[in-house]
């Protein structure tokens, strides 16, 4: 797999899973930029989604990874940014399809809802699956259009 630049962030509900994902990505040879948090004290997930998505949009990271208790809050926060296509992942099939069909650029995980091994497998597939393009391009163009 090609070395990737990954931006990662988590709130207190995802900090433990985040550390395991970081270790796996670094072991795979990826550059990881950690935007926090580093403890279990209560924090607000939008504060961690913002710098991760900014890094992706600025081209400073190839992908983003966000972790909160369920993954849902991070996904909602991330998808508020035009150009971000964030998805909560529960398994490898979702990871593969969301990259191939939706060109997702941010993977979200629930630190309280997914097992570590499943999350590691899903992340590996997310990072290694190319976007198929073709018929999917017109759908992504529709997503990116401003809503009237």
Secondary structure, DSSP 8 states (H G I E B T S, - for coil): ----EEEEEE-TTTHHHHHHHHHHHHHTT-EEEE----SSS---THHHHHHHHHHHHTTS-SEEEEEESSSHHHHHHHTTSTT--EEE-SSHHHHHHHHHHH---EEEEETTTS-HHHHHHHHHHHHH-----THHHHHHHHHHS---
